[in-house]
Amino acid sequence: MSYLQTSATSHARKVRSLYKQAVRLLQAHYEGYDRFEFRYQAVLMRARFDEHKEEIDVRKAKKLLLDGQKELFLKSHPQPIKFPLSPGGVAYQRTYPAPDWLLDFWSSHEKAQYPEYFALRDIRKKEFIERWEKQYGKSDSEVSH
């Protein structure tokens, strides 16, 4: 879930995100028409961003960003381009990775094919259990026995 925001976003990062979204919007509008027209419009879009890249007035920069986000919203495409594995894409969460606990049920013959991996995995499992018990204590079933 790397797409979830977990920290404050800087102004520069917001501007870069706005630029990337604007170019993707252009790509959606010109998809299937003319690649050269899309590239031309993308260059014009970059020129619009470069025109204000040296802005030092924070209030003006913030207003430019908000105006750009508003324009992006108003010109949004009815069917934006989404990558297949991204949220909203056709293959998003189509297959889930196998949970780690399935490896506990492998036979010794299967584990023998990957000795380094399972040796390191056993060390990490012990470290995880120790951290868990240090933070939360032993489970009820272990305490009663």
C-alpha positions as CSV (number, residue, x, y, z in Angstrom):
1,M,0.0,0.0,0.0
2,S,2.8,2.4,-1.0
3,Y,0.3,4.8,-2.4
4,L,-1.1,5.8,1.0
5,Q,0.3,9.1,2.3
6,T,1.9,8.7,5.7
7,S,3.8,12.0,6.1
8,A,3.6,15.7,5.2
9,T,4.1,16.5,1.6
10,S,6.4,19.4,0.5
11,H,5.3,22.1,-1.9
12,A,7.9,20.9,-4.5
13,R,6.6,17.4,-4.3
14,K,3.1,18.6,-4.8
15,V,4.2,20.5,-7.9
16,R,5.9,17.5,-9.3
17,S,2.8,15.4,-8.7
18,L,0.7,18.0,-10.4
19,Y,3.0,18.0,-13.4
20,K,2.9,14.3,-13.7
21,Q,-0.9,14.2,-13.4
22,A,-1.2,16.9,-16.0
23,V,1.0,15.0,-18.5
24,R,-1.0,11.8,-17.8
25,L,-4.2,13.8,-18.5
26,L,-2.7,15.0,-21.8
27,Q,-1.8,11.4,-22.6
28,A,-5.4,10.3,-22.0
29,H,-6.8,13.1,-24.2
30,Y,-4.4,12.4,-27.1
31,E,-4.3,8.6,-26.8
32,G,-4.9,6.9,-30.2
33,Y,-4.8,10.2,-32.1
34,D,-1.4,11.6,-32.7
35,R,1.7,10.9,-30.7
36,F,3.4,14.1,-32.1
37,E,0.5,16.3,-31.0
38,F,0.7,14.7,-27.5
39,R,4.4,15.5,-27.3
40,Y,3.9,19.0,-28.5
41,Q,1.2,19.6,-25.9
42,A,3.5,18.0,-23.2
43,V,6.3,20.4,-24.1
44,L,3.9,23.3,-23.8
45,M,2.8,22.0,-20.4
46,R,6.4,21.8,-19.3
47,A,6.9,25.4,-20.4
48,R,4.0,26.5,-18.3
49,F,5.6,24.9,-15.2
50,D,9.1,26.2,-16.0
51,E,7.7,29.7,-16.3
52,H,7.1,29.8,-12.6
53,K,9.8,27.5,-11.2
54,E,11.8,30.4,-9.7
55,E,8.9,31.8,-7.8
56,I,10.0,32.8,-4.3
57,D,6.8,34.3,-3.0
58,V,5.2,31.5,-1.0
59,R,1.7,32.8,-1.2
60,K,1.9,33.2,-5.0
61,A,3.4,29.7,-5.4
62,K,0.6,28.2,-3.2
63,K,-2.0,30.1,-5.3
64,L,-0.4,28.8,-8.6
65,L,-0.5,25.2,-7.2
66,L,-4.2,25.5,-6.2
67,D,-5.1,27.0,-9.6
68,G,-3.3,24.2,-11.3
69,Q,-5.1,21.6,-9.3
70,K,-8.4,23.2,-10.0
71,E,-7.6,23.3,-13.7
72,L,-6.6,19.7,-13.7
73,F,-9.9,18.8,-12.0
74,L,-12.0,20.8,-14.5
75,K,-10.2,19.3,-17.5
76,S,-10.2,15.7,-16.1
77,H,-10.8,12.9,-18.6
78,P,-13.9,10.7,-18.3
79,Q,-11.7,7.6,-18.7
80,P,-8.2,8.4,-17.3
81,I,-5.3,6.1,-18.0
82,K,-4.6,3.8,-15.1
83,F,-1.9,1.3,-15.0
84,P,-3.2,-2.3,-14.6
85,L,-1.6,-3.0,-11.2
86,S,-2.3,0.4,-9.7
87,P,-5.3,1.2,-7.6
88,G,-8.3,1.5,-10.0
89,G,-6.5,-0.6,-12.6
90,V,-8.0,-3.7,-14.1
91,A,-5.5,-6.1,-12.4
92,Y,-5.3,-4.3,-9.1
93,Q,-5.2,-6.9,-6.3
94,R,-6.2,-9.6,-8.8
95,T,-3.8,-12.0,-7.2
96,Y,-2.6,-11.8,-3.7
97,P,0.9,-12.9,-2.6
98,A,1.0,-16.1,-0.7
99,P,1.2,-15.6,3.1
100,D,4.5,-16.4,4.8
101,W,3.0,-19.0,7.2
102,L,2.5,-21.3,4.2
103,L,6.2,-22.0,4.2
104,D,5.9,-23.5,7.7
105,F,4.0,-26.4,6.1
106,W,6.7,-27.3,3.6
107,S,8.3,-30.7,4.1
108,S,11.9,-31.1,5.0
109,H,12.7,-32.2,1.4
110,E,11.2,-29.0,0.0
111,K,13.1,-26.9,2.5
112,A,16.3,-28.7,1.7
113,Q,16.2,-27.1,-1.8
114,Y,16.7,-23.6,-0.3
115,P,18.9,-24.1,2.8
116,E,20.2,-20.5,3.0
117,Y,16.8,-19.0,2.8
118,F,15.2,-21.2,5.4
119,A,18.2,-20.8,7.8
120,L,17.8,-17.0,7.6
121,R,14.0,-17.3,7.9
122,D,14.3,-19.3,11.1
123,I,16.6,-16.6,12.6
124,R,14.2,-13.8,11.6
125,K,11.2,-15.8,13.0
126,K,13.0,-16.1,16.4
127,E,13.9,-12.4,16.4
128,F,10.3,-11.5,15.6
129,I,8.9,-13.8,18.4
130,E,11.4,-12.2,20.9
131,R,10.4,-8.7,19.9
132,W,6.7,-9.6,20.1
133,E,7.1,-11.2,23.6
134,K,9.2,-8.2,24.8
135,Q,6.5,-5.7,23.6
136,Y,3.3,-7.7,24.4
137,G,4.3,-10.5,26.7
138,K,3.8,-14.2,26.2
139,S,0.6,-15.5,24.8
140,D,-2.0,-17.0,27.1
141,S,-1.5,-20.6,25.9
142,E,2.3,-20.4,26.7
143,V,1.7,-18.9,30.1
144,S,-0.7,-21.6,31.3
145,H,1.7,-24.4,30.3
